[in-house]
Amino acid sequence: MSENETEQEKTGPVPSGNRVLDPRSLRALAHPLRIQMLRALRHHGPATASRLAERLGESSGATSYHLRRLAAHGFVEDAPELGKGRERWWRAAQQGTAFDASLHKNPDPEVQGAVEVFLHEIANIHTQELNTYLGTRHQFDEVWRDSSDMSDFTLHLSPERAHELNTRIHDLIEEYRVAGEPEGAETRRIRMHLHAFPQDGVN
């Protein structure tokens, strides 16, 4: 993954360069191992089926099969410039994946099953990433620890206002992504998780 790329799984407004899921592509992606493999390619760059298997604790036969399925639906592509002999390298075809909220309205039970798998797996990834940071935060300089954030807020909003707030937050994050940093500035990969959801029976 190059420095100007970002790894994103979005359920809100969609920036350019992201793959917007439709029912067909969602069903193809909605498998825990496929989601993990695609994340690994975006996060760590191109890899072979064997390298992905080693990283994810799977068999190379399983990763090879799922890579072919991801390729059939345009999520990954060959990286022939990296291959030697029969070695086949793969890279992510897009920098991020966007979940179209209209998928919630699709009446097909198979699509709804895929929605549940996809959203729960992304939630699991967010939890894993946060726990990894908390377990290793002592390895970062104080200036980086002071730049991290783990906050939550409770607001009373209409659906329209909640959507407006999400859109404005996404737009602000996109501004920072596009603008980048001045040449020579010390940078690190920054992961931001945004969770916004309604609650019943809570004042």
Buried (B, 14 or more C-beta within 10 A) or exposed (E): BEEEBBBBBBBBBBBEEBBBBEBEBBBBBBBEBBBBBBBBBBBEBBBBBBBBBEBBEBEBEBBBBBBEBBBEBEBBBBBEEBBEEEEBBBBBBBBBBBBBEEBEEBEEEEBBEBBEBBBEBBEEBBEEBEEEBEEEEEEBEEEEEEEEEEEEEEEEEEEEEBBEEBEEBBEEBBEEBEEEEEEEEEEEEEBEEEEBEEEEEEE
